[in-house]
Amino acid sequence: MKKIELHLHLDGSLNVDYASKLLDRDCKDEMIGSNSTSLADYLKRFDLPIDLLQDYDNIIDFCYLLGKDLVKDGVIYAEVRFCPLFHNKSISVDRVITAIRVGFSRVEDLKVNLIFCMMRHFSFEDNLRIINLAKKYLGNGCCAIDLAGSEAQFPTSDFEELFEIATKENIPFTIHAGEADGPSSLKSAIKFGTKRIGHGVRCVEDEEVVKLIRDNNIYLEVCPTSNIDTKAFSSMKEHSIKKLDEEGLLVTISTDNRTVSNTTLTKEYAILQDTFNFTEEDFLRFNLNAIEAAFISEEEKEELRRRLIS
């Protein structure tokens, strides 16, 4: 099945074999966190990838390899997110963005757009800098911004002014919410005017929030295996995705971090089929939702629909 992926972190999806070759050691345990004991333990798996993404040529190579993995997985369109300010220790932010675009551009049969992540622990000034970068590259590689980081430690409500600026500048956005924190985080994201929510799986804890998401046609970027790895749910059987779908919410499926969660979209679909009896028709519907939610033009959406059902 051809697939659309909307929630994919670059630094959580690097090729382990290539990293091991670069460093001349086995990096598997440093990069794969599917057996993590806690969210903090899971997040440690991002330290090495961020270090590896400080070199222009390395960035190109890792993006090319990720692009090839996406094509192998049947992905025809992906929105890849990253924080530009994580990778500019030795090269400029503009060079970082250029390297990422060059790497993905070398992969045939795949369209990639970039989402620039603001971080919850950053200063207002650094996050404003990311908004300005998005404004500079909007329509030229970048399609939106995001807010990522420790949701429970830094409440979504604290970032209202930044999203007011993004709205004024006509920069599309998605917001991580409703994973590590509950319904209050989602209420803030909805208040800010988001049309997409990263995860959002804890909305089922509050019927009012479920109704708000449904009434506002907000799309949920659901990443099932990642939600188990980060301890949002104790097991896949406990995951809320079936209820989200039954409530009539607009579900899309993504991997979040292909390497850290040791997954692919093909694996995600198989797990969801086995656990909840989702059908091929359901996955087609989720992919059509993803096309509708994508930060692209109507013409591009129509082309993806044609490819999806051909």
C-alpha positions in Angstrom: 0.0 0.0 0.0 1.2 3.5 -0.8 1.5 5.6 2.3 1.6 9.2 3.6 3.7 10.1 6.7 3.1 13.4 8.5 4.8 12.9 11.9 8.4 11.9 11.4 11.4 13.2 13.4 14.7 13.3 11.5 17.0 12.7 14.5 14.9 9.8 15.6 15.1 8.1 12.2 18.7 7.7 11.3 20.2 4.7 9.6 22.0 2.6 12.4 24.3 0.7 10.0 25.6 4.0 8.5 26.1 5.5 11.9 28.0 2.4 13.0 30.2 2.6 9.9 30.9 6.3 10.6 31.9 5.7 14.2 33.4 2.3 13.7 31.3 0.8 16.5 27.9 -0.9 16.9 25.5 2.0 17.6 22.3 -0.1 17.8 21.9 0.1 21.6 22.6 3.9 21.5 20.0 4.6 18.9 17.1 2.1 19.3 14.9 2.7 22.4 12.0 0.3 21.9 13.0 -1.4 25.2 13.3 1.8 27.2 12.3 1.8 30.8 11.0 5.4 30.8 10.5 8.5 28.7 13.9 9.8 29.9 15.6 6.6 28.9 13.8 6.8 25.4 15.0 10.4 24.9 18.6 9.4 25.5 18.5 7.7 22.1 18.5 11.1 20.4 21.8 12.2 21.8 24.0 10.4 19.3 21.9 11.2 16.3 22.0 14.9 17.1 25.8 14.7 17.3 26.0 12.9 14.0 23.9 15.6 12.3 26.4 18.4 12.7 28.3 17.8 9.5 27.1 18.9 6.1 27.9 15.7 4.2 26.6 13.5 7.1 23.3 15.3 7.0 23.0 14.8 3.2 23.8 11.1 3.6 21.5 10.4 6.5 18.6 12.2 4.7 19.2 10.2 1.5 19.2 6.9 3.4 16.0 7.9 5.3 14.4 8.8 2.0 15.4 5.4 0.6 13.9 3.7 3.7 10.7 5.7 3.2 10.4 4.6 -0.4 11.0 1.0 0.6 8.1 1.4 3.1 5.8 2.6 0.3 5.8 6.2 1.4 5.1 8.7 -1.5 4.9 11.8 0.6 6.4 12.7 4.0 6.7 15.7 6.2 10.0 15.4 8.2 10.4 17.6 11.3 13.5 18.7 13.1 14.8 21.6 15.1 17.2 23.6 13.0 19.0 25.0 16.1 20.1 21.5 17.2 22.4 21.0 14.2 24.4 24.2 13.8 27.4 23.7 16.1 29.8 23.7 13.2 27.8 24.9 10.2 25.2 27.6 9.7 21.5 26.9 10.1 21.1 27.7 6.4 23.6 25.0 5.5 21.8 22.5 7.8 18.5 23.2 5.9 20.3 23.0 2.5 21.9 19.7 3.4 18.6 18.1 4.5 16.9 19.3 1.3 19.8 18.0 -0.9 19.7 14.6 0.7 16.0 14.1 0.2 16.1 15.5 -3.3 18.3 12.7 -4.4 15.6 10.1 -3.7 13.2 9.3 -6.6 9.5 8.8 -6.2 9.3 10.6 -2.9 8.2 14.2 -2.1 9.4 15.6 1.3 8.6 18.8 3.0 10.2 20.0 6.2 8.6 21.1 9.5 10.7 23.3 11.7 10.3 22.5 15.4 10.3 25.1 18.1 11.3 23.5 21.5 9.5 23.9 24.7 12.7 24.4 26.7 14.0 27.1 24.4 13.9 30.8 25.1 11.2 32.9 23.4 13.9 34.5 21.3 15.2 31.1 20.0 11.7 30.0 19.1 11.0 33.3 17.4 14.2 32.7 15.4 12.7 29.3 14.2 9.5 31.1 13.2 11.5 33.5 11.2 13.4 30.7 9.5 10.1 29.1 8.6 9.0 32.3 7.1 12.2 32.5 5.1 11.9 28.9 3.7 8.1 28.6 3.5 7.2 27.2 0.2 10.9 26.6 -0.5 11.4 23.3 1.5 9.6 24.3 4.7 5.8 23.7 5.0 5.1 24.5 8.7 6.3 24.8 12.3 5.8 22.5 15.3 6.2 22.7 19.1 8.1 19.7 20.5 9.8 18.8 23.8 8.7 18.0 27.3 5.0 18.6 27.2 4.4 17.9 30.9 7.3 20.2 32.1 6.5 23.1 29.8 2.7 23.6 29.4 1.4 24.3 25.9 -0.5 27.3 27.3 2.9 29.1 27.8 3.4 29.4 24.0 0.3 31.4 22.9 2.3 34.5 21.8 4.5 32.5 19.5 1.5 30.9 17.8 -0.1 34.3 17.5 3.0 35.5 15.6 2.9 32.4 13.4 -0.7 33.0 12.6 -0.1 36.6 11.7 2.7 35.5 9.4 0.5 32.9 7.8 2.8 30.0 8.8 0.9 26.7 9.2 1.6 24.8 12.3 1.0 21.5 14.2 1.5 21.1 17.9 2.7 18.1 20.0 -0.1 17.8 22.6 -2.1 15.2 24.5 0.6 12.6 24.9 2.8 13.3 28.0 0.2 15.9 29.2 -3.6 15.5 29.2 -6.7 17.4 28.0 -5.5 20.8 29.2 -2.6 20.7 26.7 -5.0 19.9 23.9 -7.4 22.7 24.9 -4.5 25.2 24.5 -3.5 23.8 21.1 -7.1 24.1 19.9 -7.4 27.6 21.3 -4.3 28.6 19.3 -6.1 27.5 16.1 -4.1 24.4 15.2 -5.5 22.2 12.5 -3.2 19.3 13.4 -2.1 17.8 16.6 0.9 15.6 17.1 -0.3 12.5 19.0 -3.5 13.9 20.8 -4.2 10.4 22.0 -5.2 11.4 25.5 -8.1 13.5 24.3 -10.4 10.5 25.1 -10.0 11.5 28.8 -12.3 14.5 28.2 -15.5 14.3 26.2 -15.4 18.1 25.7 -12.0 17.9 24.1 -13.1 15.1 21.8 -16.0 17.2 20.7 -13.8 20.2 20.1 -11.4 18.2 18.0 -14.2 16.7 16.0 -16.2 19.9 15.5 -13.0 21.8 14.4 -12.0 19.1 12.0 -8.6 18.8 13.6 -6.4 15.9 12.3 -4.5 13.7 14.8 -1.0 12.5 13.9 -1.1 9.1 15.8 2.1 7.2 16.3 1.1 4.0 18.0 4.3 2.2 18.8 6.0 5.4 19.9 3.2 6.0 22.4 3.9 2.6 24.0 7.7 3.3 24.0 7.2 6.7 25.8 4.8 5.1 28.3 1.7 7.0 27.2 0.0 3.6 27.2 1.1 0.4 29.0 0.3 -1.8 25.9 -1.0 -1.6 22.4 -4.3 -3.1 23.6 -4.7 -0.1 25.9 -4.0 2.4 23.1 -6.9 4.9 22.3 -6.7 4.7 18.5 -9.8 2.5 18.1 -11.8 4.9 20.3 -10.5 7.9 18.4 -11.7 6.4 15.2 -15.1 5.3 16.6 -15.6 8.9 17.9 -15.3 10.1 14.3 -12.0 11.9 14.7 -9.7 12.4 11.8 -6.9 9.9 12.4 -3.6 9.6 10.5 -0.9 7.1 11.2 2.9 7.9 11.5 6.0 6.3 13.0 7.3 9.3 15.0 10.8 7.9 15.2 11.6 5.1 12.9 14.9 4.2 14.4 14.3 4.9 18.1 11.0 3.0 18.0 12.4 0.4 15.6 9.4 0.6 13.3 8.0 1.4 9.9 4.5 2.3 8.7 4.2 -1.3 7.4 4.9 -2.6 10.9 2.4 -0.1 12.4 -0.3 -1.2 10.0 0.3 -4.8 10.8 0.2 -4.2 14.6 -3.0 -2.2 14.3 -4.6 -4.9 12.1 -3.7 -7.6 14.6 -4.7 -5.6 17.7 -7.8 -3.8 16.5 -8.8 -5.5 13.3 -8.3 -2.4 11.2 -8.8 -3.3 7.5 -7.1 -2.2 4.3 -10.1 0.1 3.8 -9.4 1.7 7.2 -5.7 2.3 6.3 -6.7 3.8 2.9 -9.1 6.2 4.8 -6.3 7.1 7.3 -4.0 7.9 4.3 -6.7 10.0 2.6 -7.0 11.9 5.9 -3.3 12.4 5.9 -3.4 13.9 2.4 -6.2 16.2 3.4 -4.1 17.3 6.5 -0.8 17.7 4.6 0.6 21.2 4.4 0.5 21.3 0.6 -1.6 22.8 -2.2 -4.9 21.4 -3.3 -3.2 20.5 -6.6 -0.5 18.5 -4.8 -3.2 16.8 -2.7 -5.1 15.7 -5.8 -1.9 14.2 -7.3 -1.3 12.2 -4.1 -4.9 10.9 -4.1 -4.4 9.8 -7.6 -1.2 8.0 -6.8 -2.6 6.5 -3.6 -5.6 4.8 -5.3 -3.9 3.9 -8.6 
